[in-house]
Amino acid sequence: MVDALGVAVVGFGWMGRVHTQAYARVRHHYPHLALRPELITVAEEVPGRAEEAAAQFGFASATRDWREVAADPRVGAVSITAPNFLHREIAVAMAEAGKHIWIEKPVGLGADDARAVADAVTEAGVQGTVGFNYRNAPAVEAAHELITSGEIGTVTHVRIRLFSDYAAHPEGALTWRYERARGGSGVLGDLASHGVDLARFLLGDIASLTADTAVFVPERARPAGATAGHSRATGGELGPVENEDYVNCLLRFTSGARGVLEACRVSVGEQNNYGFEVHGTRGRCSGTSGG
């Protein structure tokens, strides 16, 4: 009887490390799980980084070429945590190879990339999941139950915030994350996408919206070498930040409820300050995390 699912992580920057740590802790939280994750391989193109990850976390093998992961029969599921512009190519290949995929958001650079990945998953008959993990937080699940049961009455309006300071320092390096061609959207994809997922999970489909965006740190220094996460760089050539630091929008739901969603990646002092408040005709519910 098979009691392990071989997993791989493609892209070992900050998020790849997060996924790996989560796999390592699965048995801690779910000791009776019938199918445990087994770390098979890690793929990362930066020289030496995959080998370091394998040594630290116990992957059976390491490679610089993600295509070797697709061809590896030991791997049943893959976390795709590479830069955004690589998501579509990697995800489609993994699905076609029969691997289940957990892909970080945003799924590519735009809607066409997301549709291509969704189509590949459907055609291959594998499971595909995007990293919208906040809907599974206990406070969110409890709020969902209160709303759907009618406990707070008819929902009138919601406010959702997602504030972080990972890009607040002006010495933050001009990585792929800030470029349209490689990163796509800025805070829209990084944080506001979580907010939209929460809004739809709690209140249903959004009928229309109006929004405003801004770039508050317009230039950053280009890094001299490979980066991971939100590295800093000084003294390098300055280049433009091409996508959004901030967004706010007014939402109108198909139910008639109204909403406000605000997200910012340069909110000094905020360590993933996420929260929501939902008001109804008979009560309210809310949740928050970070600070």
C-alpha positions as CSV (number, residue, x, y, z in Angstrom):
1,M,0.0,0.0,0.0
2,V,1.4,3.4,-1.0
3,D,1.6,5.7,2.0
4,A,3.6,8.5,0.5
5,L,3.1,11.1,-2.3
6,G,6.3,12.2,-4.0
7,V,6.4,16.0,-4.1
8,A,8.7,18.5,-5.8
9,V,9.3,22.2,-5.5
10,V,10.1,24.2,-8.6
11,G,11.7,27.6,-7.7
12,F,13.5,27.9,-4.4
13,G,13.2,31.5,-3.5
14,W,11.3,32.8,-0.5
15,M,8.0,31.1,-1.4
16,G,9.7,27.8,-2.4
17,R,11.1,27.7,1.1
18,V,7.7,28.3,2.6
19,H,6.1,25.4,0.6
20,T,9.0,23.1,1.6
21,Q,8.6,23.9,5.3
22,A,4.9,23.3,5.0
23,Y,5.4,19.9,3.5
24,A,7.9,19.0,6.3
25,R,5.3,20.0,8.9
26,V,2.3,18.2,7.5
27,R,2.8,15.1,9.7
28,H,3.2,17.3,12.8
29,H,-0.3,18.8,12.3
30,Y,-2.0,15.7,10.7
31,P,-0.3,12.7,12.3
32,H,-2.9,10.2,11.1
33,L,-2.8,11.3,7.4
34,A,-2.9,8.2,5.2
35,L,-0.8,9.8,2.4
36,R,2.2,11.7,3.6
37,P,4.3,14.0,1.4
38,E,7.8,12.8,0.6
39,L,10.3,15.4,-0.6
40,I,11.7,14.0,-3.9
41,T,13.4,16.9,-5.8
42,V,13.9,20.6,-5.8
43,A,14.5,22.6,-9.0
44,E,16.2,26.0,-9.0
45,E,18.3,27.6,-11.8
46,V,20.5,29.6,-9.5
47,P,23.8,27.6,-9.2
48,G,24.1,25.8,-5.9
49,R,20.7,26.9,-4.5
50,A,18.9,23.6,-5.2
51,E,21.7,21.6,-3.7
52,E,21.7,23.7,-0.5
53,A,17.9,23.2,-0.2
54,A,18.2,19.5,-0.7
55,A,20.9,19.3,2.0
56,Q,18.9,21.4,4.5
57,F,15.4,20.0,4.0
58,G,16.1,16.4,2.9
59,F,15.0,16.3,-0.8
60,A,16.2,13.1,-2.4
61,S,17.7,15.0,-5.4
62,A,18.3,18.5,-6.8
63,T,18.4,19.9,-10.3
64,R,18.7,23.2,-12.1
65,D,16.3,22.1,-14.9
66,W,12.6,21.9,-14.0
67,R,12.0,19.7,-17.0
68,E,13.7,16.9,-15.1
69,V,10.9,17.2,-12.5
70,A,8.3,16.7,-15.2
71,A,10.0,13.5,-16.4
72,D,10.6,12.1,-12.9
73,P,8.1,9.2,-12.3
74,R,8.7,9.5,-8.5
75,V,7.0,12.9,-8.4
76,G,3.2,13.0,-8.1
77,A,2.7,16.6,-7.1
78,V,4.6,19.8,-7.7
79,S,4.7,23.2,-6.0
80,I,5.3,25.8,-8.6
81,T,7.0,28.8,-6.9
82,A,9.1,30.2,-9.7
83,P,8.8,33.8,-10.9
84,N,5.4,34.7,-12.5
85,F,6.5,34.7,-16.1
86,L,7.5,31.0,-15.9
87,H,4.2,29.8,-14.3
88,R,2.4,29.0,-17.5
89,E,5.1,27.0,-19.2
90,I,6.0,25.0,-16.1
91,A,2.4,24.4,-15.0
92,V,1.2,23.2,-18.4
93,A,4.2,20.8,-18.7
94,M,3.7,19.4,-15.3
95,A,0.0,18.8,-15.9
96,E,0.7,17.1,-19.2
97,A,3.2,14.9,-17.4
98,G,0.4,13.8,-15.0
99,K,1.6,15.8,-12.0
100,H,-0.9,17.4,-9.6
101,I,0.1,21.1,-9.2
102,W,0.0,23.7,-6.5
103,I,0.8,27.0,-8.2
104,E,1.4,30.3,-6.5
105,K,-0.7,33.3,-7.6
106,P,-0.8,35.0,-9.9
107,V,-1.1,32.1,-12.3
108,G,1.2,33.7,-14.9
109,L,1.2,37.3,-16.3
110,G,-2.5,37.6,-17.2
111,A,-5.8,35.9,-17.7
112,D,-4.6,34.0,-20.9
113,D,-1.9,32.3,-18.9
114,A,-4.4,31.3,-16.1
115,R,-6.8,29.9,-18.7
116,A,-4.1,27.9,-20.4
117,V,-3.1,26.3,-17.0
118,A,-6.7,25.6,-16.1
119,D,-7.3,24.0,-19.5
120,A,-4.1,21.8,-19.2
121,V,-5.2,20.6,-15.7
122,T,-8.7,19.7,-17.0
123,E,-7.4,17.9,-20.1
124,A,-4.9,15.9,-18.0
125,G,-7.3,15.0,-15.3
126,V,-5.0,16.1,-12.5
127,Q,-5.7,18.3,-9.6
128,G,-4.7,22.0,-9.7
129,T,-4.7,24.4,-6.8
130,V,-3.8,28.1,-6.6
131,G,-2.3,29.5,-3.3
132,F,-5.4,31.3,-2.0
133,N,-4.8,29.9,1.5
134,Y,-6.5,32.7,3.5
135,R,-10.0,31.4,2.8
136,N,-9.0,28.4,5.0
137,A,-8.2,30.5,8.0
138,P,-10.5,29.6,10.9
139,A,-11.8,33.2,11.2
140,V,-12.7,33.2,7.5
141,E,-14.4,29.8,7.6
142,A,-16.4,30.9,10.7
143,A,-17.4,34.1,8.9
144,H,-18.5,32.2,5.9
145,E,-20.7,30.0,8.0
146,L,-22.3,33.0,9.7
147,I,-23.0,34.6,6.4
148,T,-24.3,31.6,4.5
149,S,-26.5,30.6,7.4
150,G,-28.2,34.0,7.5
151,E,-27.0,34.6,11.1
152,I,-26.0,38.2,10.4
153,G,-29.0,38.8,8.1
154,T,-28.6,40.2,4.6
155,V,-25.1,41.4,4.0
156,T,-24.9,45.1,3.2
157,H,-21.2,45.9,2.9
158,V,-17.7,44.5,3.5
159,R,-14.2,46.1,4.0
160,I,-11.1,44.1,3.2
161,R,-7.5,45.2,3.8
162,L,-4.1,43.6,2.9
163,F,-1.2,45.7,4.1
164,S,2.5,44.6,4.1
165,D,5.9,46.3,4.0
166,Y,7.9,43.7,2.1
167,A,8.6,46.4,-0.6
168,A,8.6,49.4,1.6
169,H,12.4,49.9,1.9
170,P,13.7,52.1,-0.9
171,E,16.8,49.9,-1.2
172,G,14.7,46.9,-2.2
173,A,16.2,45.4,-5.3
174,L,14.6,45.9,-8.7
175,T,13.9,42.2,-9.3
176,W,11.5,40.6,-11.8
177,R,8.7,41.3,-9.3
178,Y,8.6,44.9,-10.3
179,E,8.7,44.4,-14.1
180,R,5.6,44.1,-16.3
181,A,7.2,41.6,-18.6
182,R,8.3,39.2,-15.9
183,G,6.2,40.0,-12.9
184,G,3.0,41.1,-14.5
185,S,0.9,43.0,-12.0
186,G,2.4,44.3,-8.7
187,V,0.4,44.4,-5.5
188,L,-2.7,43.4,-7.6
189,G,-1.3,39.9,-8.0
190,D,0.6,39.7,-4.8
191,L,-2.0,40.8,-2.3
192,A,-5.2,42.1,-3.8
193,S,-5.8,38.8,-5.5
194,H,-6.1,37.3,-2.0
195,G,-8.6,40.1,-1.2
196,V,-10.7,39.3,-4.2
197,D,-10.7,35.6,-3.4
198,L,-11.8,36.4,0.2
199,A,-14.5,38.7,-1.2
200,R,-15.9,36.1,-3.5
201,F,-15.7,33.3,-0.9
202,L,-17.6,35.4,1.6
203,L,-20.0,37.4,-0.5
204,G,-20.2,35.8,-4.0
205,D,-19.4,37.2,-7.4
206,I,-18.4,40.8,-8.0
207,A,-20.6,42.6,-10.6
208,S,-18.6,45.8,-11.1
209,L,-15.8,47.9,-9.5
210,T,-13.9,51.1,-9.8
211,A,-10.3,51.3,-8.7
212,D,-7.2,53.5,-8.3
213,T,-3.6,52.5,-8.2
214,A,-0.3,54.1,-7.4
215,V,3.5,53.6,-7.4
216,F,5.0,55.1,-4.3
217,V,8.6,53.9,-4.8
218,P,9.2,54.8,-8.5
219,E,12.8,53.6,-8.9
220,R,14.9,50.8,-7.4
221,A,18.5,49.7,-7.9
222,R,19.2,46.7,-10.1
223,P,20.8,43.8,-8.2
224,A,24.3,42.7,-9.0
225,G,23.5,39.0,-8.7
226,A,20.9,36.4,-7.9
227,T,18.2,37.4,-5.4
228,A,15.7,35.5,-3.2
229,G,12.6,37.0,-1.8
230,H,12.9,40.7,-1.1
231,S,16.6,41.4,-1.2
232,R,18.1,44.8,-1.0
233,A,20.5,46.4,-3.5
234,T,22.5,49.6,-3.2
235,G,24.8,51.4,-5.7
236,G,23.4,49.7,-8.8
237,E,21.8,51.3,-11.8
238,L,18.4,52.6,-11.1
239,G,15.4,51.4,-13.0
240,P,11.7,52.1,-13.0
241,V,9.1,50.2,-11.0
242,E,6.6,49.2,-13.6
243,N,3.7,47.8,-11.6
244,E,1.5,48.9,-8.6
245,D,2.6,49.5,-5.0
246,Y,-1.0,50.3,-4.0
247,V,-4.6,49.7,-5.0
248,N,-8.0,50.7,-3.6
249,C,-11.3,49.8,-5.1
250,L,-15.0,50.0,-4.6
251,L,-16.9,46.8,-5.2
252,R,-20.5,46.0,-6.1
253,F,-21.6,42.4,-5.7
254,T,-24.2,40.6,-7.7
255,S,-26.2,40.3,-4.4
256,G,-26.4,44.1,-4.2
257,A,-23.9,44.3,-1.3
258,R,-21.1,46.9,-1.5
259,G,-17.4,46.6,-0.6
260,V,-14.1,48.4,-0.2
261,L,-10.8,46.6,-0.9
262,E,-7.4,48.1,-0.2
263,A,-4.0,46.6,-0.6
264,C,-0.4,48.0,-0.3
265,R,3.0,46.4,-0.4
266,V,4.9,49.5,0.9
267,S,3.0,50.0,4.2
268,V,5.8,50.7,6.6
269,G,5.5,48.8,9.9
270,E,2.8,46.3,8.6
271,Q,3.8,42.7,8.8
272,N,1.1,41.1,6.7
273,N,-1.8,43.0,8.3
274,Y,-4.8,41.4,6.7
275,G,-8.4,41.8,7.9
276,F,-12.0,42.0,6.9
277,E,-15.3,43.3,8.4
278,V,-18.7,42.1,7.0
279,H,-21.9,43.9,8.1
280,G,-25.4,42.6,7.7
281,T,-28.9,43.7,8.6
282,R,-28.7,41.7,11.9
283,G,-25.0,41.6,12.8
284,R,-21.4,41.6,11.8
285,C,-18.4,39.3,11.6
286,S,-14.7,40.1,11.2
287,G,-11.2,38.6,11.2
288,T,-7.7,39.9,11.3
289,S,-4.1,38.6,11.2
290,G,-0.6,40.1,11.5
291,G,0.1,43.6,12.4
